[in-house]
Amino acid sequence: MECISVFDMLKIGIGPSSSHTLGPWRAAERWIASLKKSNKFDKVERITVNLYGSLSLTGKGHATDFAVMLGLSGANPETIPTEQIHQIIKEIKNTNSILLNGERKITFKPENEIVFNKKFLPFHSNGIQFSAVIHGRKTNATYYSIGGGFVVQEERKRAKANKIIFYCTFPYPIETGADLLKYCRQLNTSISEVVLENEKSIRATETIDHELHRIWNTMLECMYIGCHTEGNLPGGLQVRRRAFDTYRNLKGDMPYNSPQEWLQSIRNTEVKFRQILKWVSCFALAVNEVNAALGRVVTAPTNGSAGVIPAVLMYYMVIENHEADFQHIKKFLLVAGEIGSIFKKGATISAAMGGCQAEIGVSSAMAAAALCELLGGTPEQVLIAAEIAMEHHLGLTCDPIGGLVQIPCIERNAMGAIKAINAAELALDTNPSNAKVPFDKVVSTMWETAKDMNTKYKETSEGGLAVGVHLTDC
């Protein structure tokens, strides 16, 4: 059974994509670490990076080449000042060299050394191979970015089974919704409390709180930046940022000097009924506009779906409960993380494997479940909320225009957030004994749907809107 922490599901990183940006970035870091461990790092003469499948087909639009160079340079996606990203890339291109891990300068021409191969490797659709020449001989290592910033290295003995073996040390190991409910009933407690007990088995409570604070502050800052940044997004589509205009029309006269003061000023504002959807959409759009501009976001569970969870959490704090504090935020993130981990174990959170249902669908289910618990839902109703949210995203394709996370990706976060709120409300009005579709059944159905989906609808830009709408139309 795979042991996945909440902090595996909610990771801080740079946009625009967890599988196409953060994953390759982390893969480069792991490769560098392996070279050091085997005492080969100081002997590297030159390197080549080969991208395969979806990483190649939409890699340019998802800044995969940037991510590879940043990872090889030793930059940390959690801490690098975002304004330095283009400066580092420009330096590499201008000098045709790279400072490997910030230590050794070697010749590196990105247009030659980063190769985009359209063919797919058999193990996973997001393949990346690093090659180093040492004493005139080439050594290779292949990694796979499997969604949400997770990276694995295929092992020959498991290649045929196409699976990876994990060992879980949690006191309450959870693979399915049924497992989760079993522990809630056994301990007579909420889902968030079960998840917290698992987290406490691997890290101190103070560390858990510190990291959850850091995740929430990153989400809040991301929404703040998105609501206060005007202009067009990069990438060539000339997509105008909409969160700025929406926020300006909603905000009124609200003085503030920081993201925290900004949140409080919104909570002090009287929100009319018809404005609720606009506020939620504004928060979601803000996050994913920052993500599309290579800003810092929280994968939740992916970068492409990063706006849903913060938007729904803001909805709770701004609309439902003005007295909400960190304990409410903590419960929300714990529940959301656990629901996401169940989807990762039983299906996928990679659009390259399952289409957009694996990203927006999962994030909507995570947010719906978390909101339902905060609104007083029982563990059974929390899973019903997650089921409803996913049920109405089944079959959603991933067909980004120009390989960018702009159209239709940004709007889909707003739609996913609205569906999550609706799903939570429907679940609260549902008697669990009358529910017809078990949560675990919708997880397995999502995976079956993913396997049946045509490859061109899985983050390749070879189907749907990506070919139906020409770049000149934009």
N, C-alpha and C positions, 0 to 999 in steps of 0.2 A: 504494500500500500504506500502511495506517495505521501510524504509528510510536507505539506505546503503551509508556510506561515502567511499571516495576513500581510507581512512586509515583503513577501514574494509577489503577492498579487497587487500591492499598492507600492510602486517604486517611483522614485523621483528620477527624472531623466530629461533629455532634450528631444524636442519634436523633430520631424513630424510623425514618426512611426516607431512603435515599440519593436515590431518584428523586422522592419527594414532599416531603422536607424539605431535604436538602443541595442538591439540584438547583435548586429554586426560590430558595433562599438565594443560591446562586452566580449564578443568572440575575439576581437583583435587583442584585447587586454589579456584574455586567457592564453592566447597563443604566445604572446610576449612572455608571460609568466612561465609557460612550459619551456620556452627556449632558455630562460634563466635557470630553471630547475635542472635542466640537462646540460648546463654549462656550454650552451651553444650561442647564447646571445652575443657575446663579444667576438664571435667568429663569423657572423652573418656578413656576406658580401653584397648581396642584393635580394630583394623580395618581389614577389608577384602575388596578386590577389585575384582569384577567379570567383565571380558571382554567378549563381545558377538559378534557373526557374523564375519564380516571382521576384526574387531579389534582383534579377537582371532586367526583367520586363518592365518593372515599375521603379527600379532602383534610382534612376536619375531624378524622377519626381519626388521620391522619398528621401533624397539626400543620402543614399547608402554609400556613395563614394566619399562624401564628406565624413560620414561616421567612421568608415574604415580608416581614413587618414587621421582623424582625431584620436581614435583608439590606439593606433600605432604610435602616435605622438606622446601617449601617456596622459592625455587630458581626462579628467574625471567628469562624466556627464552630470553628476549631482552638484558639483561645485564650480565648474568652469564659468566665468563671467560670459554670458551669451554674446556680448559685444566683441569678444575675442575670437569667436568661431571663424568668421570670415577673414580675420587677420591671419590666423594660423593657416587656413587653406590657401590664401593668397601667397603667403611666404613659401609654401611647398611648391606651388605651381610656378612661381617666379624663379625659384632657385633650382628647380628640378632635383630637390633633395628633401629628405625628411629626417628630423631629429628623433630617432627611434627611442621611444619611451622617455624622451627628454634627455637622453644620455649620449647616443651615438649618431652622428650624421652620416647617412649613406645616400647614394644616388637613388632617386625615385622620381620617375616621370609618370604622373597619374594617368595620362592618356594612354600610356603603354603598359603600365604595371597594374592597373585595375581593369580587368577584362570582363565584359558583360556577355555571358553565354546564355542563349535562350533555352537551351535544353534543361530538362529537369533531372535531378539526381533521384534515384529510387527511394531513398530513406525519407526525404521530406522535400517539399517544394521550395523551401528557403535554404539553399545550400551555399556555403562559402568556404573556399579552399585557400589556405595560406601556404605559399611556397618560399623557401629560403635556400639560397645557394651558399654552401659552406665548403671551402676548399675545393671549389669547382663541382661539387655534387649537390643535387637538389634533394631537399627533404620537404615532405608535404604533411599538412594536417587539415582535416575537413571538419567543419562545425555546421550546426543547423540552428537557425533562429526559429523557434517553434511557437512564437507568439508571446506578447506581454513582456518582452525583454528576456525571456528564458532562452538559454543556449545549451545545447547538448552536443556531445561528440559521439558519433556512431561507433559502436564496437562491433567488430566482425562477428563475434559469436551470437550477437542479438540482431544482426541485420535482417535475417530472414523473418524473424518474428515481428520486426518493425516496432519493437517496444523497448522500453528502458526499465530496469528494475530499481525500485526505491525501497528504503526501509524506514518505517515511521516509528519515532520514539515518543510521540504524544501519549499522554495517559488516556486520552479519548480519541483514538484514531478514527477519522471520518473519511469515507469514500463516497457515500451516498447521502441523500436526504433522510433516508430511513435510519441510517447510523446516527445522524444528528438528532433526530427526534427521539431515538432510543435513549440517548444520554440525557436529553432534556427531561424526559419522563423519569428516568432512573434517579437523577439528581434533583428533580423537581425545581428546575431552574430555566432561565431564558437561554436563547441561542447565544447571545453575546457573552453570557457568563461561562458557558461551556468553552467557547472559543478563547476566552481570556485565560481559563485554566490551562489550556494547551499552550498558549503563548508563554505563560509563567513557568512552564516546565523547561523552557530553553533560554529565557532571559529574565532579568529582574523587572519588577513592576515599574520601577523608576525609568528603566530603559524603554519599556513599552510606552509609557506615557510620553516620554521625551520624543520618541520616534513618531508617535501619532500626532503630537503637537507639530512636529516638523512637516508631516504630510499635510495636515490641515492648513498650516500657514502657507505652504507652497500652493495649495489649491486656491486659498483666499487671495494671495498675491497675484496669481495667474488671472483670476476673474477681474481683479482690480486693474491690472495692466491692460487686459482686453477691453474693458469698458472705457479706458482713457487713452486708447491709441487709435488714431484716425488714419485713413489712406487705403491704398491697395495692398493686397497680399503679394509676396514674391512668387515667381513661377511662370509668369507670362500670360496667365488667363485674365489678368486685370480684374480680379475679384475684389470688390470693395468690402472693407470691414464694415459689418452692420451693427455690432455690439455698441460701438461708439454712438451712432445715431439713435439707436433704440434707448440706450441709457440716458442720453441727453434729453430725450423727449419724456422720460419717466421721472428723472431725479428731482426736479424742482430746485429749491434753494436749500442745499444741504452742505454746510461747511465741514471739512475734515482735512487731516494732514497725513493719514496713514491708512493702509488697508483695514486695520482694526477699527479705527474711527469711522471709516467708510461703512463698514458693516453695521456699526451701531447707528449711524445716521439713517441708513435704509430701514433698520428695524423701528426707528422712531417715526418713520413716515407712514401716513395713512395710505394703505394700498386699496384701491377700489377693486371690486370683484373682477371686472373685465381686464384689469391690469395684471392679474396674477400670472396668466399664461405668458404675457409679454416679459415679465420679470424673469420667470424661469427660463424662457428662451434666450433672453439676454445673457444670463449667466452661462448657459451652455455654449452659446455662440462665442462669447468672450474667451473661454478656455481654448476652444479649438481654433480660433483665429490666432491666438498666441502659439499654439502647437504648430500650425501651418507655417508660421514665420520663424521656425527653429527656436522657439522659446522654451522655457523650462516648465514642465507640467508633471502631473502624477499619472502614471499608467494606471488605469482603473476600469478594466484590467489591461487596456492597451492605450497607446497614445491616440489612436484614431477615435476612441470612444471615451477620451479623458474628461469630456464635459458633462456627462450625464450625472455621475455621482456628486460632484461639487454643486451642480445646479439644484439637485433634489435636496441635498443637505441644507443649502441656502434657503430653499423653499420652506423647510421645516423651521429654520431659525428666524426667518423674516415674516412668514405668514402664520404658521401653526403655533409656535411657542417662542415668544419674545424673551422668555426667561431661560432659554436653553443655554447650557454651559458646556464646558469641556467633557463632562461625563456623558452628555447626550451625543456629542461628536464621537467620543470613544466607542460607545455602543454601536453607533451607525457604521463606523468604519470596520469594526470587528465583524459585524453581521455581513456587511457587503463583501469583505475579504473572504469569508468562509463560503459564501454562495458562489463566488467566482472560482474558488479552488475546486469545488465539486464539479463545475462545468469543465474545468481544465482536466480533471481526472477522468470524467466520464465522456467527454466529447473533445472540444478544442476551443481555444480563445484566439486562434490564428485565422485571419481572413483569407490567407493564402491556402488554408486547409478547408475552411468551412464557409467562406463568404462573410458578408457583413453581419449575419445572424450571430456569428461567433464573437463579434466585437460589440456592436450596438445592442444586439439582443441580450448578450450576457451582462453588459453594463446596466441595461434597463432592469434586468432581473435582480442584479445585486442591489441597485438603488431601491427598487420596489420592496424587497425583503427588509432592508435596513429601515426604511421609512415606516413600514408596517409595525416593526417592533417598537419604534419610538412612539407610535400612535396608540400603543396598547395592545397590539395583536398578540395572540398566543403563538407558540412555536409552529403549530399546525397552520395557522393563518399566514405566518411569515413565509412559509414554503409555498402556500397557495399564491401569495403575491408574486413570488419569483416565477412560479409556473405560468401565471396569467401573462406576465410581462414577456416571457420568452415565447409563449404560444403564439403571440401576435407579432413575432419577428421571424418565425420559421420561414426559411426559404429566401430571406433577404440576401441579395447578391452584393458582391463588392466589385464595382465597375467604375473606378475613379477616372475622371476625364484628365487626360494628359499625364496619368500616373501620379497625380497630386492629391493630397488629402484636403481638397477644397470643395469640389462638386462631385457627388452629393454629400460628402462626409460631414461637413460642418453642420448643415441643416439637420442631418440625421441625429446628431447629438441632442438638438432641441426636441425633436420628435420622440427620441428615446426617453428623455427626462419626463415629458408630459405623459407618456404611456406608463412610466414607472409610478407616477403619482396616482394615476387612474387605477392601475393594478392594485396598489396598496389599499385604496378606498374600496374597491370591489372585494378584496380579500377580507377586509374588516366586516363586511356585510355578509360574509359567507360562513355557513355552518360547515365545519370540516367534514362532518358525516355526510354532507350532500355533495362534496367535491367529486367530480368525475374523472379528472385527469391528475394522477399523482405527479409530484415534482420530478421524481426519478424517471418517469416515463417521458416527460418532455425533454429531459437531458439526453436520453438515449435516442429519442426521435430527432433531436437536433443533429446528433452525430450521424444518424442514418441519412438525413437530408443532406448533410455536408458531403457524404460519400457519393450520393447520387448526383450532386450538382456538377454541371459541366465545368471543366477546368477554366474556361474563358471567363467565368463569373467569379473567379477566386483571385482577386487582386492582380490581374494580368493586364488590364486595360485593353483586352481583346474582345470584349463583348459588352452588351447593354449600352448604357449612356456613353461609355468611353468611345464607342464606335458610332453610336446613333447621333451624337452631338459632335460636330467638328470644331476644332480649336478656333477656326475662323468665325464660328457662330458666337464665340465668347468674347 
